[in-house]
Amino acid sequence: MGLFTDLFAKHPEVEGVKEALFSIEQKYMALEQENKKLREELLSLKAAQEKKEFIAAAGVLWKNKPAGGLESVPYCPTCTSRLADYSGSLLCLKCNWQAPLKSFEVPKVFHELFEEK
């Protein structure tokens, strides 16, 4: 606060303003720290939510439904896009990743992994 320090030195009659500005500066710094902490917490919560959105099994991701249960369509573990059936193979059209499963194996694998429990 070099500018304010010079101002107060030249005008001692505004000494009360100095204390008010100092108080405001302290509150501002506290709010900045709280804002930073809340932003970090929000990023952490978003990351945790994204992790819970999918379950990894059989080399692919399976998406949780909002109402409960899982979708029976596998997703790409690289970019989380839905896998497409390409001549019997499962392929991510976004990043070109190929799943270790064949499209005809998906119902059986899904049933073995999630429906027999």
C-alpha positions in Angstrom: 0.0 0.0 0.0 2.8 2.5 -0.9 0.3 4.9 -2.5 -1.9 4.9 0.5 1.0 5.2 2.9 2.2 8.3 1.1 -1.3 9.7 1.2 -1.7 9.1 4.9 1.7 10.7 5.6 0.6 13.9 3.8 -2.9 14.0 5.3 -2.9 12.8 8.9 -6.6 13.8 9.2 -7.6 10.7 7.3 -6.1 8.3 9.8 -9.5 6.7 10.4 -9.7 5.8 6.7 -6.4 4.0 7.0 -7.9 1.5 9.6 -11.0 1.0 7.5 -8.9 0.3 4.3 -6.8 -2.1 6.3 -9.9 -3.9 7.5 -11.3 -4.1 4.0 -8.0 -5.4 2.7 -7.9 -8.1 5.3 -11.5 -9.2 4.5 -10.7 -9.2 0.8 -7.6 -11.4 1.3 -9.7 -13.8 3.4 -12.4 -14.0 0.7 -9.7 -14.6 -2.0 -8.3 -17.5 0.1 -11.8 -18.9 0.6 -12.6 -18.6 -3.1 -9.4 -20.4 -4.0 -10.2 -23.2 -1.5 -13.8 -23.5 -2.8 -12.6 -23.7 -6.4 -10.2 -26.5 -5.6 -13.0 -28.3 -3.7 -15.3 -27.9 -6.6 -12.7 -29.4 -9.0 -12.2 -32.3 -6.6 -15.9 -33.0 -6.4 -16.3 -32.9 -10.2 -13.4 -35.3 -10.6 -14.9 -37.6 -8.0 -18.3 -37.5 -9.7 -16.8 -38.3 -13.1 -15.0 -41.3 -11.6 -18.3 -42.6 -10.1 -20.0 -42.1 -13.5 -18.3 -45.2 -14.9 -17.2 -48.6 -13.7 -14.2 -50.3 -15.3 -14.5 -54.0 -16.0 -13.5 -56.3 -18.8 -11.2 -53.7 -20.3 -14.0 -51.2 -21.0 -16.1 -48.7 -19.0 -19.8 -49.3 -18.1 -21.9 -46.2 -17.4 -24.0 -45.9 -14.3 -27.6 -44.9 -15.0 -29.0 -41.9 -13.0 -31.9 -44.0 -11.8 -29.6 -46.9 -10.8 -28.1 -49.9 -12.6 -25.7 -49.8 -15.5 -26.1 -49.3 -19.2 -25.4 -52.5 -21.1 -23.3 -50.6 -23.8 -19.6 -50.3 -23.2 -17.6 -47.0 -23.2 -14.1 -46.1 -24.2 -11.7 -46.0 -21.2 -9.6 -43.4 -23.0 -12.1 -40.7 -23.8 -15.4 -42.1 -22.2 -17.2 -42.1 -25.6 -19.7 -44.8 -26.4 -18.2 -47.6 -28.4 -19.5 -48.4 -31.8 -19.9 -51.8 -33.5 -17.5 -51.8 -36.4 -17.6 -55.1 -38.3 -18.0 -57.1 -35.1 -15.3 -55.2 -33.2 -16.0 -52.4 -30.7 -14.3 -49.2 -31.7 -14.2 -45.7 -30.3 -15.0 -43.4 -33.2 -13.6 -40.4 -31.3 -10.1 -41.6 -30.4 -9.9 -44.8 -32.5 -9.4 -47.1 -29.5 -10.3 -50.7 -30.1 -11.9 -52.7 -27.2 -10.6 -56.1 -26.2 -14.2 -57.4 -26.5 -16.1 -58.2 -29.7 -19.6 -56.8 -30.1 -21.2 -60.3 -29.9 -19.5 -60.9 -26.5 -20.9 -57.7 -24.8 -24.3 -59.2 -23.6 -22.6 -62.3 -22.2 -19.8 -60.3 -20.4 -22.3 -57.7 -19.1 -24.5 -60.5 -17.7 -21.6 -62.3 -16.1 -20.2 -59.2 -14.5 -23.2 -57.4 -13.3 -26.4 -59.4 -13.4 -25.5 -62.6 -11.5 -24.7 -60.8 -8.3 
